[in-house]
Amino acid sequence: MKKVKYFYNTHTLRFEKVEVPLRVKLLRVFGFIATSLVTASLIFLIASRLIDSPETKLLRLQNGDLRDNYTALQERTRQIELQVLELEDRDNNIYRSIFESQPIPDSARVKDIETKREVKLVENMGETDLVKSITTQLNNLSLRVSFQQKSYKEIDGMIKNKENLLAAIPAIQPVSNKKLKRIASGFGNRIDPVYKIPKFHAGLDFTAPIGTPIYATADGVVKTANFNAGGYGNHVVINHGYGYETLYGHMVRIKARQGEHVKRGEVIGYVGNSGKSTGPHCHYEVLKNGQHVNPIYFFYNDLTPEQYDRLLKLAAASNQSLD
């Protein structure tokens, strides 16, 4: 039963029934509905934040698995990169140095990355940072491994040509020196015989009678065989390949001819006193990639360890050169 409300009217001095206008009733209904909607929205928002739906729970689990897998892939990628770096270091500092080959710069190993098809594949694999990051790393590693495989094929070719390399390295003395008494001047600063001042002596001087045979110290092709007015006189230069060259100066007579292939131990000329020379001798130089190196380090084929040690001491003596 609906409860009826009354109020005391001071004008009529009577109790009268309370009548609620329709506008107020409508406002009350609207206020109730609005309050209900706001409350329901707040409850739904709080519930959606605190209570996951089955789909959300599944997505969260999948996302967690993806992140775990990505972390594992990153660690595996890091391990592979360390292995590749070790292979590249061995390639440059061990394998190639054995064969007197120039190391490969890092820029050459990855210079073609932007032009490879794998880059386009990476761009089409997905838009997430995780996928792009890991696929880019793996693509970089795959290119470096591919380049390393090509390098090892090149080294394999070097191994097959090892015999040619060994034959091209100067390994004997240019004149017969069994008693080790023919080295008159060594490599380095020596007193010039003409100007009597210290000057750099780029080779070794072997004293010997005029006409003593001079031998090629390694296989190669005669690059120069003529008279040099600058000081070497009658001289021969042999290109052995692999960056090696040797020079033989002050000959009395040249036997080898320009363009001729010669073998180690083959006679290429005879000791003389031509050019800037103060006595019969053979001036001998060794160059590697255009730089003079001490020839004393290239006599390992015809000396015992004891003889080599003695020769080192003789060549190190500070004295006057013969040219």
C-alpha positions in Angstrom: 0.0 0.0 0.0 1.4 3.3 -1.1 2.2 5.6 1.8 0.5 9.0 1.6 2.3 12.1 2.9 0.7 15.3 4.4 1.9 18.7 5.3 0.4 21.5 7.5 -0.7 24.5 5.5 -0.3 27.6 7.7 -2.5 29.6 5.4 -5.5 27.3 5.6 -4.6 26.0 9.0 -5.2 22.5 7.8 -3.3 19.3 6.9 -3.1 18.8 3.2 -1.9 16.0 0.9 1.6 16.3 -0.6 1.4 16.4 -4.4 4.7 15.7 -6.3 4.9 17.5 -9.7 5.5 15.4 -12.9 8.7 17.3 -13.7 10.2 16.3 -10.3 9.2 12.7 -10.8 10.9 12.6 -14.2 14.1 14.2 -12.8 14.2 11.6 -10.1 13.8 8.8 -12.6 16.5 10.3 -14.9 18.9 10.7 -11.9 18.4 7.1 -10.9 19.0 5.8 -14.4 22.1 8.0 -14.8 23.5 6.9 -11.4 22.9 3.3 -12.3 24.7 3.6 -15.6 27.7 5.4 -14.0 27.9 2.8 -11.3 27.7 0.0 -13.8 30.4 1.5 -15.9 32.8 1.9 -12.9 32.1 -1.7 -11.8 32.8 -2.9 -15.4 36.0 -0.8 -15.7 37.3 -2.1 -12.4 36.4 -5.7 -13.2 38.1 -5.5 -16.6 41.3 -4.2 -15.0 41.4 -6.6 -12.2 39.7 -9.7 -13.7 41.0 -11.0 -17.0 38.7 -12.6 -19.6 39.6 -16.0 -20.9 40.9 -14.4 -24.2 42.9 -11.9 -22.2 44.4 -14.6 -20.0 45.4 -16.6 -23.1 46.9 -13.5 -24.8 48.9 -12.7 -21.6 50.2 -16.3 -21.5 51.2 -16.2 -25.2 52.9 -12.8 -24.7 54.9 -14.1 -21.8 56.0 -17.1 -23.8 57.0 -14.9 -26.7 59.1 -12.7 -24.4 60.7 -15.8 -22.8 61.4 -17.2 -26.3 62.8 -13.9 -27.4 65.2 -13.7 -24.5 66.4 -17.2 -25.2 66.8 -16.4 -28.9 68.8 -13.3 -28.0 71.1 -15.3 -25.8 71.5 -18.0 -28.5 72.2 -15.2 -31.1 74.8 -13.7 -28.8 76.5 -17.1 -28.5 76.5 -17.6 -32.2 77.9 -14.1 -32.8 80.8 -14.8 -30.4 81.5 -18.0 -32.3 81.5 -16.2 -35.6 83.8 -13.5 -34.2 86.2 -16.2 -33.1 86.2 -17.8 -36.5 86.8 -14.4 -38.1 89.7 -13.7 -35.7 91.2 -17.1 -36.5 90.8 -16.4 -40.2 92.6 -13.1 -40.0 95.3 -13.7 -37.4 96.1 -17.4 -37.8 95.0 -19.0 -41.1 95.8 -16.1 -43.4 99.0 -15.1 -41.6 100.3 -18.7 -42.2 99.9 -18.1 -45.9 101.2 -14.5 -45.9 97.7 -13.2 -46.9 96.2 -9.9 -46.0 93.4 -10.0 -43.4 89.9 -9.3 -44.5 88.5 -6.0 -43.1 85.2 -6.3 -41.1 83.6 -3.9 -43.5 84.1 -6.3 -46.4 82.3 -9.1 -44.5 79.0 -7.2 -44.1 79.2 -4.7 -47.0 76.5 -6.4 -49.0 73.9 -6.7 -46.2 71.6 -3.9 -47.6 71.6 -5.4 -51.1 70.8 -9.0 -50.1 67.3 -10.5 -50.5 67.2 -11.4 -46.8 66.7 -7.8 -45.9 63.5 -7.6 -47.9 62.3 -10.8 -46.2 63.0 -9.2 -42.8 60.8 -6.2 -43.7 57.9 -8.4 -44.6 58.0 -10.8 -41.7 56.1 -8.6 -39.2 55.7 -5.2 -37.7 56.7 -6.0 -34.1 60.0 -4.8 -32.7 60.7 -8.2 -31.3 60.5 -10.0 -34.7 62.4 -7.2 -36.6 65.2 -7.2 -34.0 65.8 -10.9 -33.9 65.4 -11.5 -37.6 67.8 -8.6 -38.4 70.4 -10.1 -36.0 70.0 -13.6 -37.6 70.2 -12.1 -41.1 73.5 -10.3 -40.2 75.0 -13.5 -38.8 73.9 -15.5 -41.8 75.6 -13.1 -44.2 78.8 -13.2 -42.1 78.8 -17.0 -42.0 78.3 -17.0 -45.8 81.2 -14.7 -46.3 83.3 -16.8 -43.9 82.6 -19.9 -46.0 83.9 -18.1 -49.0 87.0 -17.1 -47.1 87.6 -20.7 -46.1 87.3 -21.8 -49.7 90.0 -19.2 -50.5 92.2 -20.5 -47.7 91.6 -24.1 -49.0 93.0 -22.9 -52.3 96.0 -21.4 -50.4 96.6 -24.8 -48.8 96.6 -26.5 -52.2 99.2 -23.8 -53.4 101.3 -24.1 -50.2 104.1 -25.7 -52.2 104.2 -22.8 -54.6 104.2 -20.4 -51.6 107.1 -22.1 -50.0 109.0 -22.1 -53.2 108.4 -18.4 -53.6 109.8 -17.4 -50.2 113.6 -16.6 -50.2 115.3 -19.3 -48.2 119.0 -19.6 -49.1 122.0 -17.4 -49.3 122.7 -15.8 -52.7 126.3 -17.0 -52.8 128.0 -20.1 -51.5 129.0 -19.4 -47.8 129.6 -22.7 -46.1 132.2 -21.3 -43.8 130.1 -18.3 -42.9 132.9 -15.8 -43.6 131.5 -13.9 -46.5 129.1 -11.5 -44.9 130.9 -8.1 -44.8 128.1 -5.8 -43.8 124.6 -6.3 -42.4 121.2 -4.7 -42.6 120.6 -1.3 -40.9 122.6 1.8 -40.3 126.2 1.4 -41.5 129.1 3.7 -42.4 128.9 4.6 -46.1 132.3 3.7 -47.8 132.3 6.8 -50.0 130.8 9.5 -47.8 132.0 8.1 -44.4 128.7 8.9 -42.7 126.0 6.6 -41.2 123.4 5.6 -43.8 120.7 3.0 -44.0 122.0 -0.2 -45.6 119.0 -2.0 -47.1 120.6 -5.4 -47.5 123.6 -7.7 -46.9 127.0 -7.6 -48.5 128.6 -10.9 -49.4 132.3 -10.7 -50.3 133.5 -13.2 -52.9 136.0 -13.3 -55.8 134.9 -11.8 -59.1 133.1 -14.4 -61.1 131.6 -16.3 -58.1 128.1 -17.6 -59.0 125.1 -15.8 -57.6 122.0 -17.9 -57.0 118.3 -17.0 -57.1 117.1 -17.5 -53.5 113.5 -18.5 -54.5 111.4 -19.3 -57.5 110.2 -16.4 -59.5 110.2 -14.2 -62.6 113.1 -11.9 -63.5 111.7 -8.4 -63.2 114.8 -6.4 -64.0 118.2 -7.5 -65.4 120.3 -4.5 -66.5 122.8 -1.8 -65.4 121.8 0.7 -62.8 123.8 3.9 -62.8 122.4 4.9 -59.4 124.6 2.5 -57.5 123.6 -1.1 -58.0 125.6 -1.5 -61.2 124.8 -4.7 -63.1 121.9 -6.0 -61.0 118.9 -8.4 -61.1 115.5 -8.1 -59.4 113.3 -11.2 -59.1 109.5 -11.1 -58.4 108.7 -14.2 -56.5 105.0 -13.5 -56.1 103.1 -13.4 -52.7 104.6 -9.9 -52.2 108.2 -11.0 -52.3 111.0 -9.5 -54.3 114.8 -9.9 -54.1 117.6 -7.8 -55.5 121.2 -8.8 -56.4 123.7 -6.0 -57.2 127.2 -5.2 -58.4 127.5 -8.2 -60.8 130.4 -8.5 -63.2 128.0 -10.3 -65.6 124.3 -10.9 -65.7 123.1 -14.4 -66.8 119.4 -14.1 -66.3 117.1 -12.2 -68.7 114.1 -10.0 -68.0 110.9 -12.1 -68.1 112.7 -15.4 -67.5 111.4 -17.9 -65.0 114.0 -19.0 -62.5 114.2 -21.7 -59.8 115.7 -21.5 -56.4 119.4 -22.2 -56.6 119.7 -21.3 -60.3 122.6 -19.1 -61.3 121.4 -15.6 -62.3 124.8 -13.8 -62.5 128.3 -13.5 -61.2 129.9 -11.5 -58.4 131.6 -8.3 -59.6 132.5 -4.7 -58.6 130.1 -2.6 -60.8 128.2 0.5 -59.7 128.9 2.2 -56.4 131.1 -0.5 -54.9 134.5 -0.4 -53.1 135.2 -4.1 -53.6 134.0 -7.3 -55.2 130.8 -8.4 -53.5 127.1 -9.2 -54.0 124.7 -6.7 -52.4 121.5 -8.7 -51.6 118.1 -7.3 -50.6 114.7 -8.8 -49.7 111.4 -6.8 -50.0 108.0 -7.8 -48.7 105.0 -5.8 -50.1 107.4 -3.1 -51.2 109.1 -2.8 -47.8 112.8 -3.8 -47.1 113.2 -6.6 -44.6 116.4 -8.0 -43.1 117.6 -10.8 -45.4 119.2 -12.6 -42.5 115.8 -14.0 -41.6 115.5 -15.9 -44.9 118.4 -18.3 -44.7 116.7 -21.2 -43.0 117.0 -23.7 -45.8 120.8 -24.0 -46.0 121.9 -23.4 -42.3 121.8 -25.4 -39.1 120.5 -23.6 -36.0 124.1 -23.1 -34.7 125.2 -21.7 -38.1 122.2 -19.4 -38.2 122.9 -18.1 -34.7 126.5 -17.4 -35.7 125.4 -15.6 -38.9 123.0 -13.4 -36.9 125.9 -12.2 -34.8 128.1 -11.5 -37.8 125.4 -9.5 -39.6 124.7 -7.5 -36.5 128.2 -6.1 -36.2 128.4 -2.3 -36.8 130.9 -1.7 -39.6 131.4 -0.1 -43.0 129.3 -1.3 -45.9 130.9 -2.0 -49.3 128.4 0.1 -51.3 
